[in-house]
Amino acid sequence: MSSWMIFCSIWALFALCVVLFIRGAHPHVKRPEADTREEGQDSKTGGLKVAPVRHENGNG
């Protein structure tokens, strides 16, 4: 293989790892059901709420 092919392969693998890491780092978001949406939702959040974090030690 040429050196450009090796360089591009390593760069593509690195980019894939970065994308997968960023997707895994996002918080889980609870999306409201279609029938529970209200008309007067806050326009900043769009009605989405971040899921609560469960601590392993029970404090939270």
C-alpha positions in Angstrom: 0.0 0.0 0.0 1.1 3.5 -0.6 1.9 5.9 2.3 -1.2 8.0 1.4 -3.5 5.0 1.7 -2.1 4.2 5.1 -2.3 7.8 6.2 -6.0 8.2 5.0 -6.9 4.9 6.7 -5.5 5.9 10.0 -7.2 9.4 9.7 -10.6 7.7 8.9 -10.3 5.4 11.9 -9.5 8.3 14.2 -12.4 10.3 12.8 -14.8 7.3 13.4 -13.6 7.0 17.0 -14.1 10.7 17.6 -17.7 10.5 16.2 -18.5 7.5 18.3 -17.1 9.1 21.4 -19.0 12.3 20.9 -22.3 10.4 20.3 -21.7 8.4 23.5 -21.0 11.5 25.6 -24.3 13.2 25.0 -26.9 13.1 27.9 -30.0 11.0 27.4 -33.0 13.1 26.7 -36.5 12.2 27.5 -38.8 13.1 24.6 -42.4 13.8 25.4 -45.0 11.5 24.0 -47.2 12.9 21.2 -50.3 13.0 23.4 -48.7 14.7 26.4 -47.3 17.7 24.6 -48.7 21.0 25.7 -49.3 24.1 23.5 -47.5 26.5 25.9 -44.1 24.9 26.0 -41.0 27.0 26.5 -39.5 27.8 23.1 -35.9 27.7 24.4 -36.0 24.0 25.4 -38.5 22.8 22.9 -40.2 20.7 25.6 -37.2 18.3 26.0 -36.1 17.4 29.5 -32.7 15.9 30.5 -33.1 12.6 32.2 -32.1 12.6 35.9 -28.7 11.0 36.7 -28.8 8.1 39.1 -25.9 8.0 41.5 -24.5 4.6 42.5 -24.2 5.7 46.2 -27.9 6.5 46.5 -27.4 10.3 47.0 -29.3 11.9 44.3 
